[in-house]
């Protein structure tokens, strides 16, 4: 049986914690930041946990 290949696009975007939660970056902090308030850009920093339904799909893509 050949080895499973993980989805390389998904592996760059998502991280799985030791307990099995899927983490993602928040959207909206790449460009057009000039018109967004500092309050919004601060809120968008850091990582967020994926919703349970989506997390299941992501784990499948990553081969976990």
SENUPA-821587 format. One record per residue (C-alpha): residue number from 1; residue in one letter; chain; x, z, y. Coordinates in steps of 0.001 Angstrom, whole numbers. Each point is the difference from the previous one (the first is absolute). Layout:
REM SENUPA-821587
{pt NUM, 'a', 'A', {X, Z, Y}};
...
REM end
This chain:
REM SENUPA-821587
{pt 1, 'x', 'A', {0, 0, 0}};
{pt 2, 'x', 'A', {1469, -898, 3426}};
{pt 3, 'x', 'A', {439, 2593, 2712}};
{pt 4, 'x', 'A', {-2651, 390, 2711}};
{pt 5, 'x', 'A', {1053, -1152, 3455}};
{pt 6, 'x', 'A', {-1163, 2125, 2905}};
{pt 7, 'x', 'A', {-1573, -1793, 2964}};
{pt 8, 'x', 'A', {2917, -280, 2434}};
{pt 9, 'x', 'A', {-2264, -178, 3080}};
{pt 10, 'x', 'A', {-1807, 3169, -1004}};
{pt 11, 'x', 'A', {3221, 1820, -852}};
{pt 12, 'x', 'A', {1228, -552, 3581}};
{pt 13, 'x', 'A', {-3211, 1359, 1512}};
{pt 14, 'x', 'A', {-946, 2961, -2174}};
{pt 15, 'x', 'A', {1732, 3087, -1380}};
{pt 16, 'x', 'A', {-1164, 2220, -2854}};
{pt 17, 'x', 'A', {624, 3741, 301}};
{pt 18, 'x', 'A', {1036, 2253, -2851}};
{pt 19, 'x', 'A', {-3576, 1179, -470}};
{pt 20, 'x', 'A', {-1247, -3599, -193}};
{pt 21, 'x', 'A', {-1497, -466, 3474}};
{pt 22, 'x', 'A', {482, -3370, 1708}};
{pt 23, 'x', 'A', {1359, 51, 3563}};
{pt 24, 'x', 'A', {-220, -2787, 2572}};
{pt 25, 'x', 'A', {1017, -598, 3612}};
{pt 26, 'x', 'A', {-2733, -149, 2635}};
{pt 27, 'x', 'A', {-899, -3365, 1491}};
{pt 28, 'x', 'A', {158, -834, 3686}};
{pt 29, 'x', 'A', {3481, 1127, 1019}};
{pt 30, 'x', 'A', {1918, -3283, -212}};
{pt 31, 'x', 'A', {-757, -1827, 3231}};
{pt 32, 'x', 'A', {-2190, -44, 3140}};
{pt 33, 'x', 'A', {896, 3652, 541}};
{pt 34, 'x', 'A', {87, -326, 3781}};
{pt 35, 'x', 'A', {-3770, 188, 381}};
{pt 36, 'x', 'A', {-464, 2700, -2641}};
{pt 37, 'x', 'A', {123, 3567, 1265}};
{pt 38, 'x', 'A', {2808, 2324, -1052}};
{pt 39, 'x', 'A', {-2629, 2159, -1648}};
{pt 40, 'x', 'A', {-1004, -2876, -2285}};
{pt 41, 'x', 'A', {3569, -967, -879}};
{pt 42, 'x', 'A', {859, 3622, -857}};
{pt 43, 'x', 'A', {-3047, 191, -2254}};
{pt 44, 'x', 'A', {1167, -3108, -1848}};
{pt 45, 'x', 'A', {3439, 1409, -896}};
{pt 46, 'x', 'A', {760, 1318, -3469}};
{pt 47, 'x', 'A', {-1551, -751, -3342}};
{pt 48, 'x', 'A', {-3554, 275, -1265}};
{pt 49, 'x', 'A', {-1438, 416, -3466}};
{pt 50, 'x', 'A', {-1850, -2921, -1558}};
{pt 51, 'x', 'A', {-3696, 262, -838}};
{pt 52, 'x', 'A', {-521, 739, -3721}};
{pt 53, 'x', 'A', {-1590, -3372, -775}};
{pt 54, 'x', 'A', {2799, -1956, 1660}};
{pt 55, 'x', 'A', {2684, 2271, -1459}};
{pt 56, 'x', 'A', {-1085, -1037, -3499}};
{pt 57, 'x', 'A', {536, -3685, 888}};
{pt 58, 'x', 'A', {3389, 693, 1582}};
{pt 59, 'x', 'A', {1231, 1917, -3040}};
{pt 60, 'x', 'A', {-937, -2961, -2169}};
{pt 61, 'x', 'A', {2018, -2339, 2252}};
{pt 62, 'x', 'A', {2989, 2342, -166}};
{pt 63, 'x', 'A', {-268, 317, -3772}};
{pt 64, 'x', 'A', {-634, 3759, 24}};
REM end
